[in-house]
Amino acid sequence: MKIIRILELAWLIIAIAGAVLGIYKFANEGLSEAIYFFIFTFVAAVFYYIRRKQRIRMEQENRPLE
């Protein structure tokens, strides 16, 4: 269960780093150089969302019944 949380945070950090680098490239070199970072950010954000939903679902399934 802990590994899913770690992967979720890793994808979030990767998405944030990609967005920061994309903005930096866009400001200094234009959209043609930054587009790859924005695509990478989008993919990382999708993976973050998938891992988050997976973790929440697993936590609900493993919760003891009261």
BASERO-431455 format. One record per atom (N, C-alpha, C): residue number from 0; x, y, z; chain; residue in three letters. Coordinates in steps of 0.001 Angstrom, whole numbers. Example, Ala and Ser with C-alpha at 12.3 -4.5 7.8 and 13.67 -1.06 7.14 Angstrom:
ATOM | doro | X | Y | Z | sese | tise
ATOM | 0 | 13190 | -5690 | 7800 | A | Ala
ATOM | 0 | 12300 | -4500 | 7800 | A | Ala
ATOM | 0 | 13200 | -3300 | 7800 | A | Ala
ATOM | 1 | 12850 | -2250 | 7080 | A | Ser
ATOM | 1 | 13670 | -1060 | 7140 | A | Ser
ATOM | 1 | 12900 | 30 | 7870 | A | Ser
! end
This chain:
ATOM | doro | X | Y | Z | sese | tise
ATOM | 0 | 828 | -1191 | 0 | A | Met
ATOM | 0 | 0 | 0 | 0 | A | Met
ATOM | 0 | 876 | 1259 | 0 | A | Met
ATOM | 1 | 1999 | 1169 | 698 | A | Lys
ATOM | 1 | 2863 | 2330 | 783 | A | Lys
ATOM | 1 | 3520 | 2655 | -559 | A | Lys
ATOM | 2 | 3795 | 1622 | -1346 | A | Ile
ATOM | 2 | 4444 | 1836 | -2637 | A | Ile
ATOM | 2 | 3543 | 2632 | -3580 | A | Ile
ATOM | 3 | 2247 | 2422 | -3490 | A | Ile
ATOM | 3 | 1316 | 3171 | -4337 | A | Ile
ATOM | 3 | 1350 | 4651 | -3971 | A | Ile
ATOM | 4 | 1422 | 4954 | -2672 | A | Arg
ATOM | 4 | 1503 | 6348 | -2225 | A | Arg
ATOM | 4 | 2813 | 6985 | -2704 | A | Arg
ATOM | 5 | 3898 | 6229 | -2649 | A | Ile
ATOM | 5 | 5192 | 6742 | -3102 | A | Ile
ATOM | 5 | 5156 | 7021 | -4605 | A | Ile
ATOM | 6 | 4589 | 6103 | -5384 | A | Leu
ATOM | 6 | 4476 | 6314 | -6831 | A | Leu
ATOM | 6 | 3576 | 7506 | -7146 | A | Leu
ATOM | 7 | 2510 | 7658 | -6378 | A | Glu
ATOM | 7 | 1608 | 8797 | -6570 | A | Glu
ATOM | 7 | 2368 | 10109 | -6366 | A | Glu
ATOM | 8 | 3119 | 10197 | -5284 | A | Leu
ATOM | 8 | 3890 | 11414 | -5020 | A | Leu
ATOM | 8 | 4991 | 11623 | -6057 | A | Leu
ATOM | 9 | 5600 | 10541 | -6517 | A | Ala
ATOM | 9 | 6645 | 10661 | -7537 | A | Ala
ATOM | 9 | 6076 | 11255 | -8826 | A | Ala
ATOM | 10 | 4911 | 10783 | -9256 | A | Trp
ATOM | 10 | 4303 | 11325 | -10478 | A | Trp
ATOM | 10 | 3907 | 12787 | -10295 | A | Trp
ATOM | 11 | 3467 | 13153 | -9091 | A | Leu
ATOM | 11 | 3128 | 14551 | -8828 | A | Leu
ATOM | 11 | 4374 | 15429 | -8922 | A | Leu
ATOM | 12 | 5462 | 14989 | -8336 | A | Ile
ATOM | 12 | 6713 | 15751 | -8387 | A | Ile
ATOM | 12 | 7220 | 15858 | -9822 | A | Ile
ATOM | 13 | 7136 | 14771 | -10570 | A | Ile
ATOM | 13 | 7561 | 14790 | -11971 | A | Ile
ATOM | 13 | 6704 | 15759 | -12780 | A | Ile
ATOM | 14 | 5401 | 15768 | -12535 | A | Ala
ATOM | 14 | 4502 | 16680 | -13253 | A | Ala
ATOM | 14 | 4828 | 18134 | -12927 | A | Ala
ATOM | 15 | 5074 | 18422 | -11661 | A | Ile
ATOM | 15 | 5408 | 19794 | -11264 | A | Ile
ATOM | 15 | 6737 | 20218 | -11878 | A | Ile
ATOM | 16 | 7729 | 19332 | -11837 | A | Ala
ATOM | 16 | 9031 | 19657 | -12423 | A | Ala
ATOM | 16 | 8913 | 19886 | -13929 | A | Ala
ATOM | 17 | 8131 | 19063 | -14603 | A | Gly
ATOM | 17 | 7924 | 19239 | -16037 | A | Gly
ATOM | 17 | 7242 | 20555 | -16359 | A | Gly
ATOM | 18 | 6269 | 20935 | -15530 | A | Ala
ATOM | 18 | 5574 | 22206 | -15748 | A | Ala
ATOM | 18 | 6523 | 23385 | -15553 | A | Ala
ATOM | 19 | 7346 | 23318 | -14516 | A | Val
ATOM | 19 | 8302 | 24400 | -14260 | A | Val
ATOM | 19 | 9299 | 24510 | -15411 | A | Val
ATOM | 20 | 9834 | 23380 | -15849 | A | Leu
ATOM | 20 | 10775 | 23406 | -16971 | A | Leu
ATOM | 20 | 10103 | 23874 | -18262 | A | Leu
ATOM | 21 | 8858 | 23465 | -18471 | A | Gly
ATOM | 21 | 8124 | 23901 | -19651 | A | Gly
ATOM | 21 | 7903 | 25401 | -19667 | A | Gly
ATOM | 22 | 7547 | 25953 | -18523 | A | Ile
ATOM | 22 | 7347 | 27403 | -18427 | A | Ile
ATOM | 22 | 8668 | 28136 | -18654 | A | Ile
ATOM | 23 | 9733 | 27614 | -18080 | A | Tyr
ATOM | 23 | 11055 | 28223 | -18269 | A | Tyr
ATOM | 23 | 11456 | 28207 | -19748 | A | Tyr
ATOM | 24 | 11308 | 27051 | -20382 | A | Lys
ATOM | 24 | 11651 | 26946 | -21811 | A | Lys
ATOM | 24 | 10766 | 27857 | -22656 | A | Lys
ATOM | 25 | 9478 | 27913 | -22316 | A | Phe
ATOM | 25 | 8552 | 28759 | -23067 | A | Phe
ATOM | 25 | 8951 | 30228 | -22960 | A | Phe
ATOM | 26 | 9331 | 30655 | -21767 | A | Ala
ATOM | 26 | 9700 | 32055 | -21556 | A | Ala
ATOM | 26 | 11004 | 32410 | -22270 | A | Ala
ATOM | 27 | 11925 | 31468 | -22338 | A | Asn
ATOM | 27 | 13243 | 31773 | -22902 | A | Asn
ATOM | 27 | 13414 | 31391 | -24369 | A | Asn
ATOM | 28 | 12744 | 30312 | -24809 | A | Glu
ATOM | 28 | 13007 | 29809 | -26155 | A | Glu
ATOM | 28 | 11768 | 29663 | -27024 | A | Glu
ATOM | 29 | 10595 | 29823 | -26462 | A | Gly
ATOM | 29 | 9381 | 29740 | -27257 | A | Gly
ATOM | 29 | 8679 | 28395 | -27134 | A | Gly
ATOM | 30 | 7512 | 28334 | -27742 | A | Leu
ATOM | 30 | 6652 | 27159 | -27621 | A | Leu
ATOM | 30 | 7241 | 25920 | -28286 | A | Leu
ATOM | 31 | 7957 | 26106 | -29374 | A | Ser
ATOM | 31 | 8492 | 24938 | -30089 | A | Ser
ATOM | 31 | 9461 | 24132 | -29225 | A | Ser
ATOM | 32 | 10172 | 24778 | -28329 | A | Glu
ATOM | 32 | 11093 | 24076 | -27425 | A | Glu
ATOM | 32 | 10393 | 23586 | -26161 | A | Glu
ATOM | 33 | 9290 | 24222 | -25788 | A | Ala
ATOM | 33 | 8617 | 23895 | -24526 | A | Ala
ATOM | 33 | 7522 | 22851 | -24675 | A | Ala
ATOM | 34 | 7068 | 22597 | -25883 | A | Ile
ATOM | 34 | 5909 | 21721 | -26081 | A | Ile
ATOM | 34 | 6157 | 20317 | -25539 | A | Ile
ATOM | 35 | 7381 | 19822 | -25659 | A | Tyr
ATOM | 35 | 7691 | 18475 | -25169 | A | Tyr
ATOM | 35 | 7557 | 18397 | -23649 | A | Tyr
ATOM | 36 | 7960 | 19446 | -22971 | A | Phe
ATOM | 36 | 7816 | 19470 | -21515 | A | Phe
ATOM | 36 | 6345 | 19530 | -21111 | A | Phe
ATOM | 37 | 5538 | 20258 | -21865 | A | Phe
ATOM | 37 | 4111 | 20331 | -21549 | A | Phe
ATOM | 37 | 3418 | 18993 | -21813 | A | Phe
ATOM | 38 | 3810 | 18307 | -22862 | A | Ile
ATOM | 38 | 3258 | 16966 | -23128 | A | Ile
ATOM | 38 | 3675 | 16011 | -22013 | A | Ile
ATOM | 39 | 4928 | 16065 | -21625 | A | Phe
ATOM | 39 | 5440 | 15239 | -20532 | A | Phe
ATOM | 39 | 4691 | 15536 | -19232 | A | Phe
ATOM | 40 | 4414 | 16807 | -18963 | A | Thr
ATOM | 40 | 3658 | 17198 | -17776 | A | Thr
ATOM | 40 | 2257 | 16618 | -17819 | A | Thr
ATOM | 41 | 1622 | 16661 | -18976 | A | Phe
ATOM | 41 | 277 | 16107 | -19111 | A | Phe
ATOM | 41 | 268 | 14604 | -18835 | A | Phe
ATOM | 42 | 1226 | 13895 | -19404 | A | Val
ATOM | 42 | 1305 | 12442 | -19198 | A | Val
ATOM | 42 | 1549 | 12126 | -17721 | A | Val
ATOM | 43 | 2456 | 12842 | -17083 | A | Ala
ATOM | 43 | 2734 | 12615 | -15665 | A | Ala
ATOM | 43 | 1508 | 12924 | -14811 | A | Ala
ATOM | 44 | 758 | 13961 | -15160 | A | Ala
ATOM | 44 | -456 | 14295 | -14414 | A | Ala
ATOM | 44 | -1513 | 13204 | -14562 | A | Ala
ATOM | 45 | -1612 | 12623 | -15743 | A | Val
ATOM | 45 | -2559 | 11516 | -15952 | A | Val
ATOM | 45 | -2158 | 10315 | -15102 | A | Val
ATOM | 46 | -874 | 9990 | -15079 | A | Phe
ATOM | 46 | -409 | 8877 | -14248 | A | Phe
ATOM | 46 | -641 | 9162 | -12763 | A | Phe
ATOM | 47 | -439 | 10408 | -12347 | A | Tyr
ATOM | 47 | -722 | 10783 | -10954 | A | Tyr
ATOM | 47 | -2191 | 10545 | -10632 | A | Tyr
ATOM | 48 | -3066 | 10972 | -11516 | A | Tyr
ATOM | 48 | -4505 | 10808 | -11302 | A | Tyr
ATOM | 48 | -4879 | 9325 | -11209 | A | Tyr
ATOM | 49 | -4311 | 8514 | -12085 | A | Ile
ATOM | 49 | -4596 | 7072 | -12069 | A | Ile
ATOM | 49 | -4123 | 6455 | -10757 | A | Ile
ATOM | 50 | -2918 | 6783 | -10324 | A | Arg
ATOM | 50 | -2393 | 6231 | -9073 | A | Arg
ATOM | 50 | -3209 | 6699 | -7874 | A | Arg
ATOM | 51 | -3653 | 7932 | -7895 | A | Arg
ATOM | 51 | -4460 | 8462 | -6791 | A | Arg
ATOM | 51 | -5775 | 7704 | -6684 | A | Arg
ATOM | 52 | -6445 | 7525 | -7813 | A | Lys
ATOM | 52 | -7710 | 6777 | -7812 | A | Lys
ATOM | 52 | -7488 | 5337 | -7366 | A | Lys
ATOM | 53 | -6380 | 4737 | -7803 | A | Gln
ATOM | 53 | -6071 | 3365 | -7414 | A | Gln
ATOM | 53 | -5854 | 3272 | -5902 | A | Gln
ATOM | 54 | -5108 | 4219 | -5340 | A | Arg
ATOM | 54 | -4849 | 4210 | -3899 | A | Arg
ATOM | 54 | -6135 | 4384 | -3103 | A | Arg
ATOM | 55 | -6977 | 5305 | -3507 | A | Ile
ATOM | 55 | -8235 | 5544 | -2802 | A | Ile
ATOM | 55 | -9119 | 4304 | -2865 | A | Ile
ATOM | 56 | -9193 | 3680 | -4030 | A | Arg
ATOM | 56 | -10005 | 2470 | -4175 | A | Arg
ATOM | 56 | -9478 | 1342 | -3291 | A | Arg
ATOM | 57 | -8160 | 1173 | -3263 | A | Met
ATOM | 57 | -7577 | 111 | -2440 | A | Met
ATOM | 57 | -7773 | 381 | -953 | A | Met
ATOM | 58 | -7685 | 1638 | -541 | A | Glu
ATOM | 58 | -7924 | 1967 | 861 | A | Glu
ATOM | 58 | -9364 | 1667 | 1254 | A | Glu
ATOM | 59 | -10301 | 1934 | 358 | A | Gln
ATOM | 59 | -11704 | 1647 | 652 | A | Gln
ATOM | 59 | -11963 | 148 | 709 | A | Gln
ATOM | 60 | -11321 | -619 | -154 | A | Glu
ATOM | 60 | -11503 | -2069 | -158 | A | Glu
ATOM | 60 | -10879 | -2721 | 1073 | A | Glu
ATOM | 61 | -9789 | -2173 | 1567 | A | Asn
ATOM | 61 | -9082 | -2758 | 2704 | A | Asn
ATOM | 61 | -9580 | -2250 | 4052 | A | Asn
ATOM | 62 | -10488 | -1291 | 4031 | A | Arg
ATOM | 62 | -11021 | -759 | 5279 | A | Arg
ATOM | 62 | -11851 | -1842 | 5962 | A | Arg
ATOM | 63 | -11611 | -2076 | 7256 | A | Pro
ATOM | 63 | -12409 | -3104 | 7949 | A | Pro
ATOM | 63 | -13867 | -2666 | 8091 | A | Pro
ATOM | 64 | -14749 | -3629 | 7966 | A | Leu
ATOM | 64 | -16173 | -3348 | 8111 | A | Leu
ATOM | 64 | -16503 | -3151 | 9578 | A | Leu
ATOM | 65 | -17334 | -2177 | 9852 | A | Glu
ATOM | 65 | -17708 | -1899 | 11244 | A | Glu
ATOM | 65 | -19041 | -2491 | 11579 | A | Glu
! end
